[in-house]
Amino acid sequence: MVEVNLWSGLRRFTDGELVVTVEASTIGEMLDALKAAHPGLAPVIDAGVSVAVDGEVIAANYALPVRPDSEVYLMQKLKGG
């Protein structure tokens, strides 16, 4: 199980929880598990999010492993120009 820290704007999709736990061994599995457990998160995740694992922001490698003791944050993807 992996604990995922969410930004406060996502609480409405997770019954008020800012930290949710899902079964996953990679970042991609974690994102899929989040969408399955909390379908309201799907449009947000599909639109693009950033993921930080143990202090490192992961750009696009969703095959990277996550461990049960990993510190994982789901963050808004910054856009602009």
C-alpha positions in Angstrom: 0.0 0.0 0.0 1.2 3.5 -0.8 0.1 6.7 0.9 -0.5 9.5 -1.5 -0.7 13.1 -0.3 -3.1 15.3 -2.3 -3.4 19.1 -2.6 -6.4 20.6 -0.7 -8.5 21.2 -3.8 -8.9 17.5 -4.3 -10.6 16.8 -1.0 -14.0 17.1 -2.6 -13.2 13.9 -4.6 -11.9 11.9 -1.6 -14.5 12.4 1.1 -12.4 15.1 2.7 -9.2 13.1 2.9 -5.9 14.7 2.0 -4.0 11.5 2.3 -5.3 8.3 0.6 -3.9 4.8 0.5 -3.9 2.7 -2.6 -2.3 -0.6 -3.7 0.4 0.0 -6.3 4.0 -0.8 -7.1 4.7 1.9 -9.8 3.6 5.5 -10.3 1.4 4.4 -13.2 -0.4 1.8 -11.1 -0.8 4.4 -8.3 -2.5 6.9 -10.6 -4.8 4.1 -12.0 -5.6 3.0 -8.5 -6.4 6.6 -7.4 -8.8 6.9 -10.4 -10.5 3.6 -9.5 -10.8 4.3 -5.8 -11.9 8.0 -6.4 -13.5 8.4 -9.8 -13.8 12.1 -9.4 -10.0 12.3 -9.6 -9.9 10.8 -13.1 -10.5 14.1 -15.0 -7.9 15.9 -12.9 -5.3 13.1 -13.3 -6.0 12.7 -17.0 -5.6 16.4 -17.5 -2.1 16.2 -16.1 -0.5 16.1 -12.7 2.9 16.1 -11.3 4.1 13.4 -8.9 6.9 13.7 -6.4 8.4 10.6 -4.8 10.8 10.9 -2.0 11.4 14.6 -2.8 12.0 14.1 -6.5 9.5 15.3 -9.1 8.9 12.6 -11.7 8.4 14.0 -15.2 6.9 11.2 -17.2 8.3 7.9 -16.1 5.2 6.2 -14.7 7.1 2.9 -14.7 9.2 4.0 -11.7 8.6 2.0 -8.6 7.0 3.3 -5.4 7.5 1.5 -2.1 5.1 1.4 0.8 7.5 3.7 2.7 7.8 6.2 -0.1 6.7 9.8 0.5 4.4 10.5 -2.4 2.7 13.8 -3.4 0.3 14.4 -6.2 0.6 18.0 -7.3 -1.0 20.4 -9.7 1.0 20.6 -13.0 2.1 24.1 -13.5 1.2 25.6 -16.8 1.8 28.9 -18.3 4.1 30.8 -20.5 
